[in-house]
Amino acid sequence: MAQESLSQIKDGQPAQLNSPALGSKTVDGKISSISPAADPKSRTFLVRVVPAVQDGTLKPGMSASVSIATQQKPNALLIPKEAVTTDPNTGSTGVYVVQQGQNGSVAVFKTPTFGVSDDKNIEVLNGLAAGDEVVVNGQATLSNNQRVRTVSAAAAGQAAPN
């Protein structure tokens, strides 16, 4: 684990283990030990995670990826990671938000401040509001203030170029 993240974990903390051998199944685990010293070359610390229940689901020698929740923010504003794009004109990172213009719906490029993320979502600290409709498909071909149409009312947050 990177030295910058070390202060966010402790022995006994819950973790999730995922192994290609188990498909989409996850196994609950916990941190069993944290190395007291960093590897001098990588500046990373060895963190051992063991299954919470030793039932043989994970066998010795199997590879697994580990997820450790280091922060919980129950009221965080999250958007799909795939909504984040780069404005080709300015190089700014942001999202397109669907807003009502004079001639219908348009995609407006906004540059919110982002926080923590996981493999699916990214936190928005400011610059967007709950209920904003962000474009998650086709944003690479959009330009600021381009007309868009919402694909489906049931698929809130998805828009396509018009």
Disulfide bonds with the S-S distance in Angstrom:
none
